[in-house]
Every structure is written in C-alpha cells, then in structure tokens.
Amino acid sequence: MLWHEKTWTRISAIDKRIPVLIPLGSCEQHGPHLPLFVDTLQVSTIADKAEKKLADRVLLLPTLWLGSSHHHMDFPGTISLLPSLYSQVIQSLATCVLEAGFRRLFFLNGHGGNQTPVSQALSELVCANDLADDAYLVLSTWWDLGKGKLDEGMKTREISHACEYETSLMMAIRPDLVSMDRISEGPMALDNEWIKTENLAAGRVSLFRRFRRLTASGSMGLPSAASPEKGRNILEVITQEVVHFVTDFAGWPDLPPIGPRD
C-alpha cells in the first residue's frame, strides 16, 4: 500500500500494526560514470518491488531523496543537509507517522552518510517521546540487510561507492544512466590493519574525512567489473530480504516496560 495515495480517513482506518516502510536516499556525486540520484533510485526500486510483493502487509512512504552528504560537497552537483539538520528531519518524519498511530517504522536506508544522523535521531526520539518509546523504530541500510548474500560472483567483497555493486545495480534498473566508458578507477587511499577506506565498516578505527581525500574521481571499488546480471541478482536478493524482514517485523511482540524495579 502506498501512503501518499491514501486519503486521511483511510490512513486513520488502517490497522496500525502494519509496518511502515520509509526509504531514505540522497542526491550526491557517484563518480563520472553514474548519476547523482543513484542512492535514491536504488532504494526506491527496492522498496517499490518489496511493496508489490507485500501488498496490504506494508505501508510505503515516498522516498526521502534529500540526504546527509556534506562529505561529498567538493564534487559539484551534490545536494545535502548537514547531519544535525538531517537528524531533525528524520525526527519530524517519524513523529508524524507515530502521531498517525503506527508503531512499526522501518527506515530502509540507501546512503551510508545517512546512517549516523538517522541513528542519532531515533536514539534521541525514543528518549524524549513516549510514542516513540512505545513503538518499534528500526533502521537498516540495504547492503547491511543483505550482508553475506551479495558477494557471490563479485570481484570485490564489499560495497563502497559507485563501485562494482552500485554500478551493477544501476545497470539493472537504469542502464540509460550508466556511462561505462567514463569509469575512472584508482588505488585505495588507505589500506592497513586499522582501516580500509573502501570498506570503512571493516575497519578497527573510524575515519572522518571528506571524499576528496579518498578518491580523485568520486568512485571507489571496481566499477569496471559491474554487469547487469550482477545487478539483477543484487536487486532480487535485497528485495527478498526486505520482504522477509517486514513479514517477520509485523509479528514482533510488544515490549511493555518491565523496569525499573527493586
């Protein structure tokens, strides 16, 4: 079901136990071979396909296309909110859904830079808002949801940025926007026992730098190894994982307060 196609009376009448799916994208540089709207196009396609499979078992909001991408601002075309402002936007969005009576909110993220401000927003919200504390607020980035299931047949082990994974997915969903002849690849900026700049999640320390110090072209990984077949596999795997999670999420038990007590 699509949130934005309902009337307010229909929203009021819908079973509030139904999970609400909220896709999060961005508008930022993705190297010279991919368009600015990669993250939004990808997460929107995944969410749309999952909604079609779930039908009346999920309520899908329109994708929030404006993300937190200031670390890409040195590359022209990026449109971004500062992390602190993005957190406020997420809190406002979540509060609106909560005020409408829904108690199972699933934020499906499509841009790595959104992860920290969304986590901050939801962490603060459950502490300050009793409706949020009484609800389930869940966040996952799509490649985390598919962890361990996406690297089959891939030359690179992990997703990075405008890489083999993202390029393949774009070749599957919008091949008209992919310019393989413009790919520019370079060596990893840092690769040591503490951190790998093309797989920050695998590092033992966290690094905070703007993208201009990590890549000259704006892309990482091996986009030249991308293919439509790999992209179709990614799309199928992630869509099924979203469907599987939302189906399970709908049946999670309530968590009533059990403390504090002596």
C-alpha positions in Angstrom: 0.0 0.0 0.0 1.2 3.5 -0.8 0.9 6.1 1.9 0.7 9.0 -0.4 -2.2 7.5 -2.4 -4.5 7.2 0.6 -6.9 9.7 2.0 -6.5 10.8 5.6 -9.6 8.8 6.5 -8.1 5.7 5.0 -4.9 6.2 6.9 -6.9 6.6 10.0 -8.7 3.3 9.4 -5.7 1.2 8.5 -4.5 -1.4 11.0 -1.8 0.3 13.0 0.2 -2.9 13.4 1.1 -2.8 9.8 4.8 -1.9 9.3 5.5 1.4 7.7 8.4 1.3 5.2 10.4 4.6 4.9 13.1 4.6 2.2 16.0 7.1 2.6 18.1 8.2 -0.4 20.4 11.1 -1.3 21.5 13.3 -4.2 25.3 13.2 -4.4 28.2 12.5 -6.7 28.8 9.0 -7.8 31.9 9.4 -9.9 32.0 10.3 -13.6 30.0 7.3 -14.8 26.9 7.3 -12.6 24.2 10.0 -11.9 23.7 12.0 -8.8 20.5 10.2 -7.9 22.0 6.7 -7.5 21.1 6.1 -3.9 17.5 7.4 -4.3 16.9 5.4 -7.5 18.3 2.2 -5.9 16.5 2.3 -2.6 13.2 3.4 -4.3 13.3 0.5 -6.7 14.0 -2.0 -3.9 11.2 -0.5 -1.8 8.7 -0.5 -4.7 9.4 -4.1 -5.6 9.0 -5.2 -2.0 5.8 -3.3 -1.7 4.3 -5.0 -4.7 5.2 -8.4 -3.1 3.8 -7.4 0.3 0.7 -5.7 -1.0 -1.6 -4.8 2.0 1.0 -6.1 4.5 3.1 -2.9 4.4 2.5 0.8 4.0 5.2 2.5 1.9 6.1 6.2 2.2 7.6 8.2 -0.7 11.4 8.1 -0.6 13.1 10.9 1.3 15.5 11.9 -1.5 17.4 14.6 0.4 20.2 13.0 2.5 23.2 14.0 4.5 26.1 14.2 2.0 28.2 17.1 3.0 31.4 15.0 2.8 30.8 14.9 -1.0 30.3 18.6 -1.4 33.6 19.2 -3.1 32.2 17.4 -6.1 29.7 19.6 -7.9 26.0 18.6 -8.0 25.7 17.2 -4.5 22.7 18.4 -2.6 22.8 17.9 1.1 21.6 18.6 4.6 24.1 18.8 7.5 23.9 15.8 9.8 22.4 17.7 12.6 19.6 19.1 10.4 19.0 15.7 8.8 18.5 14.3 12.2 15.8 16.9 12.9 14.1 16.0 9.6 14.1 12.3 10.5 12.6 13.0 13.9 9.9 15.2 12.4 9.1 12.5 9.8 9.0 9.7 12.4 6.8 11.8 14.8 4.2 12.4 12.0 4.0 8.6 11.4 3.8 7.9 15.1 1.1 10.6 15.6 -0.9 8.8 12.9 -1.0 5.8 15.2 1.6 3.5 13.6 4.0 1.6 15.8 6.3 -0.3 13.5 8.6 2.0 11.5 11.3 0.6 9.2 13.7 3.1 7.8 15.4 1.5 4.7 18.5 3.5 4.0 20.3 3.7 0.7 23.1 6.1 1.6 25.9 5.4 4.0 26.2 9.0 5.1 22.6 8.9 6.5 23.4 6.1 8.9 24.9 8.1 11.8 22.4 11.1 11.8 19.4 8.7 11.5 20.7 6.6 14.4 21.2 9.8 16.4 17.7 11.0 15.5 16.0 7.8 16.5 18.1 7.3 19.7 17.1 10.8 20.9 13.5 10.4 19.9 12.9 7.2 21.9 14.4 9.0 25.0 12.2 12.1 24.6 9.0 10.9 23.1 6.7 8.3 24.8 5.1 7.4 21.5 8.5 6.5 20.1 9.4 4.6 23.2 6.2 2.6 22.8 6.9 1.8 19.2 9.5 -0.1 17.1 11.9 2.2 15.3 14.2 0.1 13.0 16.9 1.2 10.7 18.9 -0.8 8.2 20.9 0.1 5.1 20.0 -2.2 2.2 23.5 -3.7 1.8 23.6 -4.5 5.6 20.2 -6.2 5.2 21.8 -8.4 2.5 25.1 -8.9 4.3 26.7 -12.2 3.4 24.4 -12.8 0.4 25.6 -10.2 -2.1 29.3 -11.1 -2.8 28.7 -14.2 -4.8 30.3 -13.8 -8.3 31.7 -10.4 -7.3 35.3 -9.4 -7.7 35.1 -7.1 -4.7 34.0 -8.3 -1.3 32.1 -5.3 0.0 30.2 -2.3 -1.4 32.0 1.0 -1.3 30.9 3.9 -3.5 29.9 4.0 -7.2 31.6 0.6 -7.1 31.0 -2.8 -8.7 27.8 -3.3 -6.6 26.2 0.1 -7.2 27.2 0.2 -10.8 25.8 -3.3 -11.4 22.5 -2.3 -9.7 22.2 0.8 -11.8 22.9 -1.2 -15.0 19.9 -3.4 -14.0 17.5 -0.7 -13.1 18.5 2.4 -15.2 21.1 1.3 -17.8 20.5 4.5 -19.7 22.1 6.5 -16.9 25.3 4.4 -16.8 28.4 5.5 -18.8 30.9 2.6 -18.5 33.3 4.4 -20.9 33.7 7.2 -18.3 34.8 4.9 -15.4 37.9 6.1 -13.5 39.5 3.7 -11.0 42.4 4.4 -8.6 44.2 2.7 -5.7 42.7 2.6 -2.2 43.7 5.8 -0.3 44.4 3.8 2.9 44.8 0.1 3.3 46.3 -1.1 6.6 45.5 -3.2 9.6 43.3 -0.4 11.1 41.3 0.8 8.2 40.4 0.2 4.6 39.0 3.4 3.0 36.9 1.4 0.5 35.3 -0.7 3.3 35.1 1.5 6.3 32.8 -0.9 8.1 35.6 -3.4 8.3 38.0 -1.1 10.0 39.1 -1.2 13.6 39.0 2.6 13.8 36.6 5.2 12.4 37.9 7.8 9.9 36.3 11.2 9.3 37.4 12.8 6.1 35.8 14.5 3.1 35.6 12.4 0.0 38.2 14.5 -1.9 40.9 12.9 0.2 39.8 9.4 -0.5 39.2 9.4 -4.3 40.1 11.6 -7.2 37.1 10.7 -9.4 34.5 10.2 -6.7 34.2 6.5 -7.3 35.7 3.5 -5.5 36.0 -0.2 -5.8 36.0 -1.8 -9.3 33.0 -0.4 -11.2 34.6 -1.8 -14.4 33.7 -5.3 -13.1 30.0 -4.4 -13.0 27.3 -6.2 -15.1 23.5 -6.1 -15.5 23.4 -9.8 -14.4 25.1 -8.9 -11.1 22.8 -6.0 -10.6 19.7 -8.2 -11.2 21.0 -10.6 -8.6 21.5 -7.8 -6.0 18.0 -6.5 -6.6 16.4 -9.9 -6.3 18.3 -10.8 -3.1 17.7 -7.4 -1.4 14.0 -7.3 -2.3 13.5 -10.8 -0.8 15.4 -9.8 2.3 13.1 -6.7 2.7 10.0 -8.8 2.2 11.3 -11.4 4.7 12.1 -8.8 7.3 8.9 -6.8 7.0 6.9 -10.1 7.2 8.7 -11.0 10.4 8.7 -7.5 11.8 4.9 -7.4 11.7 4.7 -10.2 14.2 7.2 -8.9 16.8 5.7 -8.9 20.3 5.0 -5.7 22.2 7.7 -4.7 24.7 5.9 -3.3 27.7 8.0 -1.6 30.4 9.4 -4.1 32.9 11.5 -1.8 35.0 12.9 -0.2 37.0 12.1 -2.3 40.0 13.9 -3.4 43.1 
